[in-house]
């Protein structure tokens, strides 16, 4: 079995001799590389596609989308990358239905970058088909979906990576912050303040004409049926992140979009990847408030949405993740890591310090684990589900606007039938299991 260091070194020189993958289950591509399929090739999926196309240890063999122009664009990207010396584009199979892609002969693994409301259904079917999975965050649309997804992945034993890239990338700032907290640099952790914007809201967009080449009914999938609007599914190939992220029918607002990243780091810092809070406390102002909700953990740590501690100057100490301890504050963001007291970060951690899993590239970490499953991924299905659950709990807290008791082991609200109705939804008839 390859060690992590040996595997990373071999991947780096894979251009000279592609790795011959030994994965179970699944067959190798004709090249001997890992055969990948891409489900959802909008802005995020296209970015992932470009990243994987630059690797010598994988081969993209299939792409899937419900918009004809995006599908054709992705296929052209693959064809151009794999073109022979004559310049003739290589052939890649295109699918409008992910279920057909999962049947593609020789397929080993899939990268899923669809809207959130599709993640669980595609992941569970990909797991049943024995395909390793890289799925974007937030992992689920609701909490009940998450548990079903985790169980499907565990049953199939495929290697799963949630796309919480802050655990691996962005300069390593979040990784370093977690290690400082684990090693007591700010003393006992008291509170974590998460800087993300608004919770989700119901979709109220007006009706527009469905563009030719867009399978709008399929795009909606298990979500409630409604009229087409380009804010949800833009026409053709686009370069922005569509607004479906804002609406509760499809996602969890900015609380879940960026929150899935930042709440994930907070859970990691608390070493709570497999659990969650015990109480949800909405802000005390009138219903409709969009910041200040608190999640209380059994340890007494408070996680607070979009409200921040005050500095000595009376101004808010803002950031993506603001960690407040008994003896200091650490602020971690994609742009860096800092502290109110620079001395806290001055000395490097020593060799005896507790460290996070070694990973400087999220894709490589996933491929590493496929090659050597015992190494595991840095953001498993369970971890991704638990981080997404935090986002869902925040949204539910704002919607109901009352204190809620949460049982993180049973994943239910304690003695609260109305709140438990918020944990899932019934999909449209044609998409029921």
C-alpha positions in Angstrom: 0.0 0.0 0.0 1.3 3.5 -0.9 2.0 5.9 1.9 0.5 9.4 1.5 3.9 10.9 0.7 4.7 8.2 -1.9 1.3 8.6 -3.5 1.6 12.4 -3.7 5.0 12.2 -5.2 3.9 9.7 -7.8 0.9 11.8 -8.7 3.1 14.8 -9.2 5.2 12.9 -11.9 2.2 11.2 -13.4 2.8 13.0 -16.7 5.7 10.7 -17.3 3.8 7.5 -16.4 0.1 7.6 -15.6 -0.9 5.8 -12.5 -2.6 2.4 -13.0 -5.4 2.6 -10.5 -6.4 -0.3 -8.3 -9.9 0.8 -7.3 -12.8 -1.3 -6.1 -15.4 -1.3 -7.5 -15.2 -0.1 -11.1 -13.1 -0.6 -14.2 -10.3 1.5 -15.4 -10.4 3.8 -18.5 -8.7 2.4 -21.6 -5.7 4.6 -20.7 -5.3 2.9 -17.3 -6.2 6.2 -15.5 -9.1 6.7 -13.2 -12.3 7.2 -15.4 -14.3 10.3 -14.3 -17.7 11.5 -15.1 -19.0 15.0 -14.4 -22.6 15.7 -13.4 -23.4 19.4 -13.6 -21.1 21.5 -15.7 -22.2 25.0 -14.9 -19.8 27.6 -13.4 -18.6 25.4 -10.5 -18.6 22.1 -12.4 -16.8 23.7 -15.3 -14.1 24.9 -12.9 -13.7 21.4 -11.5 -13.6 20.0 -15.0 -10.7 22.2 -15.9 -8.9 21.2 -12.8 -9.2 17.5 -13.3 -8.4 17.8 -17.1 -5.0 19.2 -16.0 -4.1 15.9 -14.3 -2.3 13.0 -15.8 -3.7 10.4 -13.4 -7.4 10.7 -14.4 -9.3 10.6 -17.7 -12.7 12.4 -18.1 -14.9 10.0 -20.1 -18.4 11.5 -19.7 -20.2 14.7 -18.9 -23.8 15.5 -18.0 -26.0 18.6 -17.8 -29.6 19.5 -18.5 -28.6 22.6 -20.6 -27.5 21.7 -24.2 -25.1 24.6 -24.6 -23.3 23.8 -21.3 -23.1 20.1 -22.2 -21.6 20.8 -25.6 -19.2 23.3 -24.1 -17.9 20.7 -21.5 -17.6 18.0 -24.2 -15.6 20.4 -26.3 -13.3 21.2 -23.4 -12.6 17.5 -22.9 -12.2 16.9 -26.6 -9.7 19.7 -27.0 -7.6 18.6 -24.0 -7.4 15.0 -25.2 -6.9 15.8 -28.9 -4.4 13.7 -30.7 -1.3 15.0 -32.5 -3.5 15.7 -35.5 -5.5 18.1 -33.5 -8.7 16.1 -34.0 -10.8 16.5 -30.8 -11.2 13.3 -28.7 -14.6 11.9 -28.3 -16.4 12.2 -24.9 -19.8 10.8 -24.1 -22.5 13.4 -23.3 -25.6 12.7 -21.3 -28.7 14.7 -20.4 -29.7 12.3 -17.6 -27.2 11.4 -14.8 -28.7 7.9 -14.5 -27.4 7.2 -18.0 -24.0 8.5 -17.2 -23.8 6.2 -14.2 -24.2 3.3 -16.6 -21.3 4.4 -18.7 -19.0 1.5 -19.3 -15.7 1.7 -17.3 -16.7 4.7 -15.2 -14.9 4.7 -11.8 -16.0 8.0 -10.2 -18.1 11.1 -10.5 -17.8 14.8 -9.7 -21.1 16.3 -8.8 -21.7 20.1 -9.1 -25.4 20.4 -9.5 -27.7 22.7 -7.4 -28.0 21.5 -3.8 -31.5 20.0 -4.2 -30.1 17.3 -6.5 -27.1 16.3 -4.4 -28.6 13.5 -2.3 -30.5 11.7 -5.1 -27.4 11.7 -7.4 -25.1 10.7 -4.6 -27.2 7.8 -3.4 -27.6 6.4 -6.9 -23.9 6.9 -7.7 -23.1 5.0 -4.4 -25.4 2.2 -5.4 -23.6 2.0 -8.8 -20.3 1.7 -7.0 -18.8 5.0 -8.2 -16.5 7.1 -6.0 -17.9 10.6 -5.4 -16.7 14.1 -5.1 -19.7 16.3 -4.4 -20.0 20.0 -3.9 -21.1 21.7 -0.7 -23.5 22.2 1.0 -23.9 18.5 0.8 -27.7 18.4 1.2 -30.9 20.3 0.9 -32.2 19.2 4.3 -31.1 17.2 7.4 -33.1 14.0 6.6 -31.5 13.8 3.2 -28.1 13.9 4.8 -28.5 10.9 6.9 -29.9 8.9 3.9 -26.8 10.0 1.9 -24.4 9.0 4.7 -26.0 5.5 5.0 -25.9 4.9 1.2 -22.2 5.8 1.1 -21.4 3.6 4.1 -23.2 0.7 2.5 -21.5 1.0 -0.8 -18.0 1.6 0.7 -17.2 4.1 -2.1 -14.7 6.9 -1.3 -16.5 10.2 -0.7 -15.2 13.7 -0.6 -17.4 16.7 0.2 -16.2 19.8 -1.6 -15.3 21.8 1.5 -12.1 23.0 0.0 -11.2 25.3 2.9 -10.0 22.2 4.7 -7.2 21.8 2.1 -6.7 25.0 0.2 -6.9 28.9 0.4 -3.4 29.3 1.6 -3.9 26.9 4.5 -5.1 29.7 6.7 -8.1 27.8 8.1 -6.0 24.7 8.7 -3.5 26.7 10.7 -6.3 28.4 12.7 -7.7 25.0 13.7 -4.3 23.7 14.7 -3.6 26.8 16.9 -7.0 26.3 18.6 -6.4 22.5 19.1 -3.1 23.4 20.7 -4.5 25.9 23.1 -3.1 29.2 21.7 -6.3 31.1 22.8 -7.0 28.9 25.8 -10.4 27.3 26.2 -12.7 28.1 23.3 -15.7 30.2 24.3 -17.4 31.3 21.1 -17.1 31.2 17.3 -18.6 34.0 15.1 -19.4 33.1 11.5 -19.4 35.9 8.9 -21.9 34.9 6.3 -25.0 36.7 5.0 -28.7 36.0 4.9 -30.8 32.8 5.4 -32.8 31.4 2.6 -36.2 32.6 1.4 -39.0 31.3 -0.7 -38.6 31.8 -4.5 -40.9 34.6 -5.8 -39.4 35.0 -9.3 -41.7 35.8 -12.2 -42.4 33.4 -15.1 -40.1 33.4 -18.1 -40.0 31.4 -21.3 -38.0 28.3 -21.2 -35.0 28.5 -23.5 -34.5 25.9 -26.3 -32.1 23.3 -25.2 -32.9 23.6 -21.5 -34.7 20.7 -19.8 -36.4 22.8 -17.1 -38.5 19.9 -15.7 -35.3 17.8 -15.1 -33.5 20.8 -13.6 -36.3 21.1 -11.0 -36.1 17.4 -10.2 -37.4 16.6 -6.7 -38.0 20.3 -5.9 -41.6 21.7 -6.1 -42.7 22.5 -9.6 -42.6 26.1 -10.7 -42.1 28.3 -13.8 -38.7 28.9 -15.4 -36.6 31.9 -14.6 -33.1 32.5 -15.8 -31.9 33.6 -12.3 -32.3 29.9 -11.3 -31.0 28.2 -14.5 -29.2 30.7 -16.8 -29.4 30.2 -20.5 -26.4 28.6 -22.1 -22.8 28.9 -20.8 -22.4 31.6 -18.1 -19.7 32.8 -15.8 -21.6 33.7 -12.6 -23.0 31.7 -9.7 -26.8 31.5 -10.2 -29.3 32.8 -7.7 -30.9 29.4 -6.9 -28.6 29.5 -3.9 -30.8 32.1 -2.3 -34.1 30.1 -2.4 -35.3 27.6 0.1 -36.8 25.3 -2.6 -33.3 24.6 -3.9 -30.7 25.6 -1.3 -30.1 27.4 2.0 -29.3 31.0 1.2 -25.9 32.5 1.9 -26.2 30.8 5.3 -25.6 27.5 3.5 -23.7 28.6 0.4 -20.7 30.2 2.2 -21.8 29.0 5.6 -21.2 25.4 4.6 -17.5 26.4 4.3 -17.2 28.4 7.5 -19.5 26.4 9.8 -17.5 23.4 8.6 -14.3 25.0 9.8 -15.9 25.9 13.1 -17.1 22.3 13.7 -13.6 21.1 12.8 -12.0 23.5 15.3 -14.4 22.1 18.0 -13.6 18.5 17.0 -17.3 18.0 16.4 -17.2 16.6 12.9 -19.6 13.9 13.9 -22.0 15.9 16.0 -23.6 19.3 16.5 -25.2 21.7 18.9 -27.9 21.0 21.5 -29.8 24.3 21.3 -30.8 26.8 18.7 -31.6 30.3 19.9 -32.8 32.9 17.4 -32.2 36.7 17.9 -34.5 38.4 20.4 -35.8 40.9 17.9 -39.0 40.5 16.0 -39.4 37.6 13.5 -37.6 38.3 10.2 -34.2 39.0 11.8 -31.3 37.8 9.7 -28.4 37.8 12.1 -27.5 37.0 15.6 -28.8 33.4 15.9 -26.9 31.3 18.4 -26.1 27.6 18.3 -25.2 26.2 21.8 -23.0 23.1 22.2 -23.0 20.7 25.1 -19.5 22.1 26.0 -21.0 25.5 26.4 -19.3 26.9 23.3 -21.6 29.3 21.4 -21.5 29.6 17.6 -23.1 32.9 16.5 -24.2 33.8 13.0 -23.1 37.2 11.7 -22.5 39.0 15.0 -19.0 39.7 16.2 -17.1 40.4 19.4 -15.9 44.0 20.1 -12.3 45.1 20.0 -10.7 47.5 22.5 -11.7 50.3 20.1 -15.3 49.3 20.3 -15.5 48.1 16.7 -16.6 44.7 15.6 -13.8 42.1 15.0 -15.2 40.8 11.8 -14.1 37.8 9.7 -15.1 34.5 8.0 -14.4 32.6 11.3 -13.7 34.5 14.5 -12.6 32.2 17.3 -12.8 33.7 20.8 -11.0 31.9 23.6 -10.3 32.7 27.3 -6.9 34.2 26.4 -7.2 35.5 22.9 -8.9 35.8 19.5 -8.0 34.3 16.2 -9.6 35.5 12.9 -9.3 33.1 9.9 -10.4 33.9 6.4 -9.5 33.2 2.8 -7.3 36.2 2.8 -5.2 35.2 5.9 -5.1 34.6 9.6 -4.6 37.2 12.3 -5.0 37.8 16.0 -5.8 40.8 18.2 -2.6 39.9 20.0 0.1 39.1 17.4 2.1 37.2 19.9 -0.5 34.4 19.8 0.5 33.6 16.2 4.2 34.5 16.5 5.7 31.2 17.5 5.4 28.2 15.2 3.8 25.0 16.5 6.4 22.4 17.5 6.8 18.8 16.4 4.7 17.5 19.3 1.7 19.7 18.4 -1.6 18.2 17.3 -2.1 18.5 13.5 -4.9 18.3 11.0 -4.8 15.7 8.2 -2.1 16.5 5.6 -3.9 18.0 2.5 -2.9 20.9 0.4 -5.2 20.0 -2.6 -8.8 18.8 -2.2 -8.9 16.8 -5.4 -5.6 15.1 -4.7 -6.8 14.2 -1.3 -9.8 12.4 -2.8 -7.7 10.6 -5.5 -5.2 9.7 -2.8 -8.0 8.0 -0.8 -9.3 6.2 -3.8 -5.9 4.7 -4.4 -5.4 3.9 -0.7 -8.8 3.9 1.0 -7.4 3.4 4.5 -6.0 7.0 4.3 -9.5 8.4 4.1 -10.6 11.8 2.9 -10.4 15.1 4.8 -14.2 15.8 4.4 -16.2 12.6 4.4 -19.9 12.2 3.8 -20.6 12.2 7.5 -18.6 15.4 8.0 -20.2 17.0 5.0 -23.7 16.1 6.3 -23.0 17.4 9.8 -21.6 20.7 8.4 -24.6 21.1 6.1 -26.9 20.3 9.1 -25.6 23.4 10.9 -26.7 25.5 8.0 -30.1 23.9 8.0 -30.5 24.4 11.8 -29.7 28.1 11.3 -32.3 28.4 8.6 -34.9 26.5 10.6 -34.2 28.7 13.7 -34.8 31.9 11.7 -37.9 30.5 10.1 -39.6 29.4 13.4 -38.1 32.1 15.5 -38.2 30.3 18.8 -35.8 28.4 21.0 -35.3 24.8 19.8 -33.7 21.8 21.6 -31.6 19.6 19.3 -30.5 16.1 19.8 -27.3 15.7 17.7 -27.2 11.9 18.2 -30.8 11.2 17.1 -30.9 14.2 14.7 -34.3 15.4 15.9 -35.7 18.3 17.8 -36.6 17.3 21.3 -40.3 17.0 21.9 -41.1 19.4 19.1 -43.2 17.8 16.3 -43.7 21.1 14.4 -40.0 21.7 14.2 -39.3 18.1 13.2 -41.5 18.7 10.1 -38.7 21.1 9.0 -36.2 18.3 8.7 -37.2 17.0 5.3 -39.7 17.2 2.5 -41.5 15.0 0.1 -40.1 15.1 -3.4 -42.3 15.5 -6.5 -44.1 12.3 -7.4 -41.9 11.5 -10.4 -38.8 11.6 -8.2 -40.0 9.6 -5.2 -37.9 6.6 -4.4 
